[in-house]
Amino acid sequence: MRLLRLAVETQRWDLAAHTIVLGTASVLKETNKANASQSKGNKRGTKGKPER
């Protein structure tokens, strides 16, 4: 994260904060994508369905 280093070196705290927020959002988005693809098969369960 060169942008974060540059922001801290020039003491641009607003830019540093925005960089951290964008980085965190990106990580969370990727984590949610990975979790969603793992749980796709579990969306429809067999609870409450009569046996054939």
N, C-alpha and C positions, 0 to 999 in steps of 0.2 A: 504494500500500500504506500506507494511513493507520495500520493496526494496527502495522506495523513501526515507523513513525515514533514513534507513541505509546509503544511498548515501549522504544525507545531513549531517548526523552526522560525517561521515568520510571525508567530504568535497570532495567527488568525483563528481564534477559538470558535467562531461561528462556522468556519469552513471545516474545522476539525470535528465539530459536533455533527455536522451534516454528513461527513464522510463516515463516521462511526454508525450513524443511524442507517445510512444506505447499505453499509456492509452487513449490519445485523439483519436488515430486512431481506437481503439477498440470501443469507445463510438460512433464515427461517423459511423462506420460500422453497429452497432446495430440500430442506428437511420435510416440509409438508408434502412435497411432490413424492419423495421416497416413501413416506408413510401411506400416502393415498394409493400408490401402486401396490403396496403389500396388502392392503386391506380390501382390495376390490373383490376378491373371491369370498370374503366374509359378509358381504352385504345382505345376501339372502340366505337365511338360515332355514332349518327344517323344524323349528319350534312351532308347535300348534298345528302342524300338518298331519293328517291321518296317514297311517301306514297303508301301503297297498298290498 
